[in-house]
Amino acid sequence: MLEHIISCKQYSCYISLKSESWKPRLTNTLFLAVTSRTWLLEKALVGPWSAAGDFQTDANRTHYRTMKSHLDPDMLPNEEHSRFDTLLDNMCDALQ
């Protein structure tokens, strides 16, 4: 999902992976990808013939904020913070 958002939807123009500010931007894109995945799963559970729901809903905004608060690198314990940084570094390498 993250690769789709960055490459196919061309959000990479907003995330310069070679600049100093890449980590917060990639982190926010990760939260967007997780929210999108949840939204797509919920749509799939309703059924393929149902009306497509909007992505910009209060429920998705709440889910995004919840994910952001749970995975906020500054709020994670040291060991988890280190794992999250490693995950971001690996994602950055894979996306370049």
Summary of the structure (lengths in Angstrom):
residues: 96
radius of gyration: 14.8
end to end distance: 15.8
largest distance: 45.9
contacts: 222
relative contact order: 0.15
helix: 74%
strand: 0%
